Amino acid sequence: MSLKAIDIAYNKLLNEKEGMSFKELWSSINNELGYDEKIASRKKSQFYTDLTLDGRFVMLENNVWNLKSRCKYQQIEIDEDEFEENDDFDEENEDEFDDEDEEDEEENEEDEY
C-alpha cells in the first residue's frame, strides 16, 4: 500500500527538527513518489490544498510548514494588524455596502406583507 502525499509530509515533518518550506517539502515528496513533470504539476496544487485543510499542519512565516502539535501558540497566532495593513478593502466605498444592506432589508420587509 502506498502512502498519500499528505501522510508522507506528516512523516517527513515528524522526523525534522524544524519546519520545511513548501518548496522543500513538495520537492521531497515528489522525489519519493516519483511523479513525472506533468503529474507533479497537477498534484502540487491538490497537495497544497490538502496541507492547508489538514489540521495536523500549520503554515508559519515565509510559507514554512510544520506540525501544529510542536508549535507554540505565539507562532501560530494571527496578527490582525497585518491583515489591516494589507487589506484591499476601500474604505471610501464602505458606505455603498451599507446602502445596499438597507435596500435589501427594505425589500425583505415589503415581501413579508
C-alpha positions in Angstrom: 0.0 0.0 0.0 1.4 3.4 -1.0 1.1 6.4 1.3 -0.6 9.5 0.2 1.4 12.7 -0.2 -0.1 14.3 2.9 0.9 11.3 5.0 4.4 11.4 3.6 4.6 15.1 4.5 3.4 14.3 8.1 6.1 11.6 8.4 8.8 13.9 7.0 7.9 16.8 9.3 7.7 14.4 12.2 11.4 13.4 11.6 12.5 17.0 11.1 13.6 19.2 14.0 12.2 22.3 12.3 9.6 23.0 9.7 10.2 23.0 5.9 9.4 25.4 3.2 6.6 24.3 0.9 9.1 24.1 -1.9 11.4 21.8 0.0 8.5 19.7 1.3 7.0 19.3 -2.2 10.3 18.5 -3.8 11.0 15.8 -1.2 7.5 14.2 -1.7 7.8 14.5 -5.4 11.1 12.7 -5.4 9.8 10.0 -3.1 6.6 9.4 -5.2 8.5 9.7 -8.5 5.9 11.8 -10.3 6.8 12.9 -13.8 6.6 16.6 -14.6 3.1 16.6 -15.9 1.6 14.6 -13.0 3.6 16.6 -10.4 2.2 19.9 -11.8 -1.4 18.6 -11.3 -0.7 17.0 -7.9 1.1 20.0 -6.4 -2.0 22.2 -6.1 -4.0 19.4 -4.6 -1.2 18.7 -2.1 -1.2 22.4 -1.1 -4.9 22.3 -0.6 -4.7 19.1 1.5 -1.9 20.6 3.6 -3.9 23.7 4.2 -7.1 21.8 5.2 -5.4 19.1 7.3 -5.5 20.1 11.0 -2.1 18.5 11.8 -0.2 21.1 9.8 0.3 24.8 10.3 1.9 27.4 8.0 4.3 29.7 9.7 6.1 32.8 8.3 7.6 32.6 4.8 5.5 29.6 3.7 7.3 27.3 6.2 5.1 24.4 7.2 5.4 22.5 10.5 3.3 20.2 12.6 0.8 22.1 14.7 1.5 19.9 17.7 5.1 21.1 18.0 4.4 24.8 17.6 3.8 27.3 20.3 0.6 29.4 20.2 2.6 32.5 19.7 4.0 31.1 16.4 0.5 30.2 15.1 -1.4 33.3 16.4 -2.7 35.5 13.6 -1.5 39.1 13.6 -4.7 41.1 12.9 -2.7 44.3 12.3 -1.1 42.6 9.3 -4.5 41.9 7.8 -5.5 45.6 8.3 -2.3 46.8 6.7 -2.7 44.6 3.6 -6.5 45.0 3.4 -7.6 45.7 -0.1 -11.0 47.0 1.1 -11.6 50.6 0.0 -12.9 52.5 3.0 -14.2 55.2 0.7 -16.7 52.8 -0.8 -17.8 51.4 2.6 -21.0 53.5 2.6 -22.1 51.8 -0.7 -22.2 48.5 1.1 -24.3 50.0 3.9 -26.7 51.4 1.4 -27.1 48.1 -0.3 -27.8 46.3 3.0 -30.5 48.9 3.8 -32.1 48.4 0.4 -32.1 44.6 0.9 -33.7 45.0 4.3 -36.5 47.2 2.9 -37.2 44.7 0.1 -37.4 41.9 2.6 -39.8 43.8 4.7 -42.0 44.6 1.7 -42.0 40.9 0.7 -43.3 39.9 4.2 -46.6 41.8 3.7 
